[in-house]
Each structure stands twice: as C-alpha cells, then as structure tokens.
Amino acid sequence: MITRSPLLGEFMGTFVLMLLGNGVCAAVSLKRSKAEGGGWMVVAAGWAFAVLCGIFVSQLFGSPDAHMNPAFTLAFAIKAQSFTKLLPYTLVQIAGAFCGAAATWLFYLPHWAATEDPATKLGVFATGPAIRNYPQNLFCEFLATFVLVLVAGGMSSKLVLTTGAASGLSPLLVSFLIWSVGLSLGATTGYAINPARDLGPRLAHALLPIAGKGGSDWAYAWVPIAGPMLGAGLAGWVLFLIGA
C-alpha cells in the first residue's frame, strides 16, 4: 500500500508535468518524430494539458496544493505568511522534474541520435531565449510568472468566486491560464515560469548519456530561476495585501 502524502503528490505531479511537457517539446523538435515541426501552438497546448494532468496526479498522490512549481509555493507561502512548505516542496519538485525529463529521454531514445543539432536536444529539456539579452530575458520571466500567479490567485480567491470554483473546475482553469501565458508571453524565453521545470531537466541533460548532446547552457540557467521567483514573490505580496 502506497502512503499518500503532500511530498509524494508534489513529486508525482511534477514528474507527470515534465514527462508530458518535455514530451511535447521532443515530439515537435526531434527528427523522425511523427509530430516533427508541429509548431508553437502544439507546444503551448501540450504544456497546458501537461499541467492539467499533473494537477490531478499531484492531488491523487496526496498534495491538495498541487503546486509543482517552487514559484507557486513561494507565492502562496507569502500570501499565507507560512513558509514551512517552501524548502521540502521545492526539493521534491526539482526531483520530480529531473525524473520526468529522464523518462522523456528514455521514451524518445532512438530519436536523439537521429537529431544532429545539440541546441535542439537541449531545447527539449530546458528553456532558452530567442534573443539572448539577460536583463530582458529576466524581465520576461518575471512578468510572465507575475501574471500567472496573480491570475491563479484570483481563480482561487473568494473575492472573485465567493463560493469557490465548482469541484474539478480549477485544474481546467489553470490549464487555460498556462495556455494563454504560453501563447502570449512564452515566445521570448520559452516561458519556464517554474524554476523546477528548468533546473531539474537541465540537470538531467547534463548528467544523462544523450547521444550527440552539447553543453547545458549553465550561463543562462539563473534566469529561469530568478525571474519566476521574483515575479511570483511580488504576486504573492499583492495577493496578501488585497486579502485574496
């Protein structure tokens, strides 16, 4: 018998999120995939559905929060003025993201050797900027995450929905939110909006024996960590100040 717990839920939810999220990146990017060249709409939709599935799995295994994202955990810690979940959730979220990325590598195993470009392979795992400009890239991740957390906070606030969302509706609403952020604000940096989403898979890229891989671009890796945490932190303070 598996003992359900919030930490197991965060791990499993993030694992599924990354398997499906990195999976859609692999599907549209790797050579000889049947979805090769599917484009940004497919990527944005795939990530939105990945979040939907991750939320249900996270709750199934015992996390009522289903954050799957250290930025969310920080924001709601600030809102609640309680930080006890921040470190343990962050650690298991990164671990789940690492394992989800590793599973993606195994799933698409023959396609890494068939894909020549090392940057394409890295792009399956980690985010990168369309135009490298660190202050601008940081701002994009900051603002996209601020919008994500602010809107998600509104979705769960009784200031907006006085009796709460209908049972089972909140995950669908969040997936629509992720879809919107991806389509509107994701094209400049690949919208990490989640430090675990980038760091865990980047570590997997660095450590796994991926055929023909290049470097893991650690020079950029701080941006999808700092930007989302700063944006979420500000959104958390706003939610706290308005009593959301």
Contacts in CASP RR format, 6 or more apart in sequence:
PFRMAT RR
TARGET T0000
AUTHOR 0000-0000-0000
METHOD contacts of the structure
MODEL  1
MITRSPLLGEFMGTFVLMLLGNGVCAAVSLKRSKAEGGGWMVVAAGWAFA
VLCGIFVSQLFGSPDAHMNPAFTLAFAIKAQSFTKLLPYTLVQIAGAFCG
AAATWLFYLPHWAATEDPATKLGVFATGPAIRNYPQNLFCEFLATFVLVL
VAGGMSSKLVLTTGAASGLSPLLVSFLIWSVGLSLGATTGYAINPARDLG
PRLAHALLPIAGKGGSDWAYAWVPIAGPMLGAGLAGWVLFLIGA
2 8 0 8 1.000
2 61 0 8 1.000
4 61 0 8 1.000
4 62 0 8 1.000
5 61 0 8 1.000
5 62 0 8 1.000
5 63 0 8 1.000
6 62 0 8 1.000
6 63 0 8 1.000
6 64 0 8 1.000
6 65 0 8 1.000
6 85 0 8 1.000
6 89 0 8 1.000
7 63 0 8 1.000
7 88 0 8 1.000
7 89 0 8 1.000
7 92 0 8 1.000
8 61 0 8 1.000
8 62 0 8 1.000
8 63 0 8 1.000
8 92 0 8 1.000
9 57 0 8 1.000
9 58 0 8 1.000
9 59 0 8 1.000
9 60 0 8 1.000
9 61 0 8 1.000
9 62 0 8 1.000
9 63 0 8 1.000
9 66 0 8 1.000
10 58 0 8 1.000
10 63 0 8 1.000
10 65 0 8 1.000
10 66 0 8 1.000
10 67 0 8 1.000
10 68 0 8 1.000
10 89 0 8 1.000
10 92 0 8 1.000
10 93 0 8 1.000
11 61 0 8 1.000
11 92 0 8 1.000
11 93 0 8 1.000
11 95 0 8 1.000
11 96 0 8 1.000
11 99 0 8 1.000
12 57 0 8 1.000
12 58 0 8 1.000
12 60 0 8 1.000
12 61 0 8 1.000
12 96 0 8 1.000
13 54 0 8 1.000
13 55 0 8 1.000
13 57 0 8 1.000
13 58 0 8 1.000
13 61 0 8 1.000
13 63 0 8 1.000
13 66 0 8 1.000
13 68 0 8 1.000
13 96 0 8 1.000
14 54 0 8 1.000
14 58 0 8 1.000
14 68 0 8 1.000
14 69 0 8 1.000
14 92 0 8 1.000
14 93 0 8 1.000
14 95 0 8 1.000
14 96 0 8 1.000
14 97 0 8 1.000
14 100 0 8 1.000
14 196 0 8 1.000
15 57 0 8 1.000
15 96 0 8 1.000
15 97 0 8 1.000
15 99 0 8 1.000
15 100 0 8 1.000
15 103 0 8 1.000
16 50 0 8 1.000
16 53 0 8 1.000
16 54 0 8 1.000
16 57 0 8 1.000
16 58 0 8 1.000
16 100 0 8 1.000
17 50 0 8 1.000
17 51 0 8 1.000
17 53 0 8 1.000
17 54 0 8 1.000
17 68 0 8 1.000
17 97 0 8 1.000
17 197 0 8 1.000
18 50 0 8 1.000
18 96 0 8 1.000
18 97 0 8 1.000
18 99 0 8 1.000
18 100 0 8 1.000
18 101 0 8 1.000
18 104 0 8 1.000
18 197 0 8 1.000
18 200 0 8 1.000
18 201 0 8 1.000
19 50 0 8 1.000
19 100 0 8 1.000
19 103 0 8 1.000
19 104 0 8 1.000
19 107 0 8 1.000
20 46 0 8 1.000
20 49 0 8 1.000
20 50 0 8 1.000
20 53 0 8 1.000
20 54 0 8 1.000
21 46 0 8 1.000
21 47 0 8 1.000
21 50 0 8 1.000
21 104 0 8 1.000
22 100 0 8 1.000
22 101 0 8 1.000
22 104 0 8 1.000
22 124 0 8 1.000
22 125 0 8 1.000
22 201 0 8 1.000
23 104 0 8 1.000
23 107 0 8 1.000
23 108 0 8 1.000
23 124 0 8 1.000
24 35 0 8 1.000
24 42 0 8 1.000
24 43 0 8 1.000
24 45 0 8 1.000
24 46 0 8 1.000
24 47 0 8 1.000
24 50 0 8 1.000
25 43 0 8 1.000
25 123 0 8 1.000
25 124 0 8 1.000
25 125 0 8 1.000
26 33 0 8 1.000
26 104 0 8 1.000
26 107 0 8 1.000
26 108 0 8 1.000
26 111 0 8 1.000
26 124 0 8 1.000
27 33 0 8 1.000
27 34 0 8 1.000
27 35 0 8 1.000
27 36 0 8 1.000
27 38 0 8 1.000
27 42 0 8 1.000
28 35 0 8 1.000
28 36 0 8 1.000
28 37 0 8 1.000
28 38 0 8 1.000
28 39 0 8 1.000
28 42 0 8 1.000
28 43 0 8 1.000
29 36 0 8 1.000
29 37 0 8 1.000
29 115 0 8 1.000
29 120 0 8 1.000
29 123 0 8 1.000
29 124 0 8 1.000
30 36 0 8 1.000
30 108 0 8 1.000
30 111 0 8 1.000
30 112 0 8 1.000
30 114 0 8 1.000
30 115 0 8 1.000
30 120 0 8 1.000
30 121 0 8 1.000
30 124 0 8 1.000
31 111 0 8 1.000
31 114 0 8 1.000
31 115 0 8 1.000
31 116 0 8 1.000
32 110 0 8 1.000
32 111 0 8 1.000
32 114 0 8 1.000
33 108 0 8 1.000
33 111 0 8 1.000
35 42 0 8 1.000
40 183 0 8 1.000
40 187 0 8 1.000
41 183 0 8 1.000
44 179 0 8 1.000
44 182 0 8 1.000
44 183 0 8 1.000
44 186 0 8 1.000
45 179 0 8 1.000
47 178 0 8 1.000
47 179 0 8 1.000
47 182 0 8 1.000
48 175 0 8 1.000
48 176 0 8 1.000
48 178 0 8 1.000
48 179 0 8 1.000
48 182 0 8 1.000
49 175 0 8 1.000
51 68 0 8 1.000
51 171 0 8 1.000
51 174 0 8 1.000
51 175 0 8 1.000
51 178 0 8 1.000
52 171 0 8 1.000
52 172 0 8 1.000
52 174 0 8 1.000
52 175 0 8 1.000
54 66 0 8 1.000
54 68 0 8 1.000
55 66 0 8 1.000
55 68 0 8 1.000
55 170 0 8 1.000
55 171 0 8 1.000
55 174 0 8 1.000
55 175 0 8 1.000
56 171 0 8 1.000
58 65 0 8 1.000
58 66 0 8 1.000
58 67 0 8 1.000
58 68 0 8 1.000
59 66 0 8 1.000
65 73 0 8 1.000
65 76 0 8 1.000
65 85 0 8 1.000
65 89 0 8 1.000
66 171 0 8 1.000
67 73 0 8 1.000
67 76 0 8 1.000
67 89 0 8 1.000
67 93 0 8 1.000
68 93 0 8 1.000
68 194 0 8 1.000
68 196 0 8 1.000
69 93 0 8 1.000
69 193 0 8 1.000
69 194 0 8 1.000
69 195 0 8 1.000
69 196 0 8 1.000
69 197 0 8 1.000
69 228 0 8 1.000
70 86 0 8 1.000
70 89 0 8 1.000
70 90 0 8 1.000
70 93 0 8 1.000
70 94 0 8 1.000
70 194 0 8 1.000
70 195 0 8 1.000
70 196 0 8 1.000
70 228 0 8 1.000
70 229 0 8 1.000
71 145 0 8 1.000
71 149 0 8 1.000
71 193 0 8 1.000
71 194 0 8 1.000
71 195 0 8 1.000
71 228 0 8 1.000
71 229 0 8 1.000
71 231 0 8 1.000
71 232 0 8 1.000
71 233 0 8 1.000
72 149 0 8 1.000
72 152 0 8 1.000
72 194 0 8 1.000
72 232 0 8 1.000
73 85 0 8 1.000
73 86 0 8 1.000
73 89 0 8 1.000
73 90 0 8 1.000
73 93 0 8 1.000
74 86 0 8 1.000
74 229 0 8 1.000
74 232 0 8 1.000
74 233 0 8 1.000
74 236 0 8 1.000
75 149 0 8 1.000
75 232 0 8 1.000
75 233 0 8 1.000
75 235 0 8 1.000
75 236 0 8 1.000
75 239 0 8 1.000
76 236 0 8 1.000
77 83 0 8 1.000
77 85 0 8 1.000
77 86 0 8 1.000
78 233 0 8 1.000
78 236 0 8 1.000
78 237 0 8 1.000
78 239 0 8 1.000
78 240 0 8 1.000
79 153 0 8 1.000
79 236 0 8 1.000
79 239 0 8 1.000
79 240 0 8 1.000
79 244 0 8 1.000
81 240 0 8 1.000
90 195 0 8 1.000
90 196 0 8 1.000
93 196 0 8 1.000
94 195 0 8 1.000
94 196 0 8 1.000
94 199 0 8 1.000
94 200 0 8 1.000
94 203 0 8 1.000
95 200 0 8 1.000
96 196 0 8 1.000
96 200 0 8 1.000
97 196 0 8 1.000
97 197 0 8 1.000
97 199 0 8 1.000
97 200 0 8 1.000
97 201 0 8 1.000
98 200 0 8 1.000
98 201 0 8 1.000
98 203 0 8 1.000
98 204 0 8 1.000
100 201 0 8 1.000
100 204 0 8 1.000
101 125 0 8 1.000
101 200 0 8 1.000
101 201 0 8 1.000
101 204 0 8 1.000
101 205 0 8 1.000
102 204 0 8 1.000
102 208 0 8 1.000
104 124 0 8 1.000
104 125 0 8 1.000
104 201 0 8 1.000
105 112 0 8 1.000
105 204 0 8 1.000
105 208 0 8 1.000
105 210 0 8 1.000
108 124 0 8 1.000
112 121 0 8 1.000
112 210 0 8 1.000
112 211 0 8 1.000
112 212 0 8 1.000
112 213 0 8 1.000
113 211 0 8 1.000
113 212 0 8 1.000
115 121 0 8 1.000
118 212 0 8 1.000
118 213 0 8 1.000
118 214 0 8 1.000
118 215 0 8 1.000
119 214 0 8 1.000
121 205 0 8 1.000
121 210 0 8 1.000
121 212 0 8 1.000
121 213 0 8 1.000
121 214 0 8 1.000
122 205 0 8 1.000
122 213 0 8 1.000
122 214 0 8 1.000
122 215 0 8 1.000
122 216 0 8 1.000
122 217 0 8 1.000
125 201 0 8 1.000
125 202 0 8 1.000
125 204 0 8 1.000
125 205 0 8 1.000
126 198 0 8 1.000
126 201 0 8 1.000
126 202 0 8 1.000
126 205 0 8 1.000
126 216 0 8 1.000
126 217 0 8 1.000
126 221 0 8 1.000
126 224 0 8 1.000
127 189 0 8 1.000
127 190 0 8 1.000
127 191 0 8 1.000
127 192 0 8 1.000
127 197 0 8 1.000
127 198 0 8 1.000
127 224 0 8 1.000
128 137 0 8 1.000
128 189 0 8 1.000
128 190 0 8 1.000
128 217 0 8 1.000
128 220 0 8 1.000
128 224 0 8 1.000
129 137 0 8 1.000
129 188 0 8 1.000
129 189 0 8 1.000
129 190 0 8 1.000
129 220 0 8 1.000
129 223 0 8 1.000
130 187 0 8 1.000
130 188 0 8 1.000
130 189 0 8 1.000
130 190 0 8 1.000
131 188 0 8 1.000
132 220 0 8 1.000
134 220 0 8 1.000
134 223 0 8 1.000
136 188 0 8 1.000
137 188 0 8 1.000
137 189 0 8 1.000
137 220 0 8 1.000
137 223 0 8 1.000
138 223 0 8 1.000
138 226 0 8 1.000
138 227 0 8 1.000
138 230 0 8 1.000
140 185 0 8 1.000
140 186 0 8 1.000
140 188 0 8 1.000
140 189 0 8 1.000
141 189 0 8 1.000
141 191 0 8 1.000
141 192 0 8 1.000
141 193 0 8 1.000
141 223 0 8 1.000
141 224 0 8 1.000
141 226 0 8 1.000
141 227 0 8 1.000
141 228 0 8 1.000
141 231 0 8 1.000
142 227 0 8 1.000
142 228 0 8 1.000
142 230 0 8 1.000
142 231 0 8 1.000
142 234 0 8 1.000
143 185 0 8 1.000
143 231 0 8 1.000
144 181 0 8 1.000
144 182 0 8 1.000
144 185 0 8 1.000
144 186 0 8 1.000
144 189 0 8 1.000
144 191 0 8 1.000
144 193 0 8 1.000
145 193 0 8 1.000
145 194 0 8 1.000
145 227 0 8 1.000
145 228 0 8 1.000
145 229 0 8 1.000
145 230 0 8 1.000
145 231 0 8 1.000
145 232 0 8 1.000
145 235 0 8 1.000
146 231 0 8 1.000
146 232 0 8 1.000
146 234 0 8 1.000
146 235 0 8 1.000
147 181 0 8 1.000
147 185 0 8 1.000
148 177 0 8 1.000
148 178 0 8 1.000
148 181 0 8 1.000
148 193 0 8 1.000
148 232 0 8 1.000
148 235 0 8 1.000
149 231 0 8 1.000
149 232 0 8 1.000
149 233 0 8 1.000
149 235 0 8 1.000
149 236 0 8 1.000
149 239 0 8 1.000
150 235 0 8 1.000
150 238 0 8 1.000
150 239 0 8 1.000
151 177 0 8 1.000
152 174 0 8 1.000
152 177 0 8 1.000
153 235 0 8 1.000
153 239 0 8 1.000
153 244 0 8 1.000
154 160 0 8 1.000
154 239 0 8 1.000
154 244 0 8 1.000
155 161 0 8 1.000
155 165 0 8 1.000
155 170 0 8 1.000
155 173 0 8 1.000
155 174 0 8 1.000
155 177 0 8 1.000
156 164 0 8 1.000
156 165 0 8 1.000
156 170 0 8 1.000
157 239 0 8 1.000
157 243 0 8 1.000
157 244 0 8 1.000
158 164 0 8 1.000
159 242 0 8 1.000
159 243 0 8 1.000
159 244 0 8 1.000
165 173 0 8 1.000
181 191 0 8 1.000
181 193 0 8 1.000
182 190 0 8 1.000
182 191 0 8 1.000
185 191 0 8 1.000
189 223 0 8 1.000
189 224 0 8 1.000
192 198 0 8 1.000
192 223 0 8 1.000
192 224 0 8 1.000
192 228 0 8 1.000
193 228 0 8 1.000
194 224 0 8 1.000
194 228 0 8 1.000
195 224 0 8 1.000
195 225 0 8 1.000
195 228 0 8 1.000
195 229 0 8 1.000
197 224 0 8 1.000
198 221 0 8 1.000
198 224 0 8 1.000
198 225 0 8 1.000
199 221 0 8 1.000
199 224 0 8 1.000
199 225 0 8 1.000
202 216 0 8 1.000
202 217 0 8 1.000
202 218 0 8 1.000
202 221 0 8 1.000
205 213 0 8 1.000
205 215 0 8 1.000
205 216 0 8 1.000
206 215 0 8 1.000
206 216 0 8 1.000
206 218 0 8 1.000
END
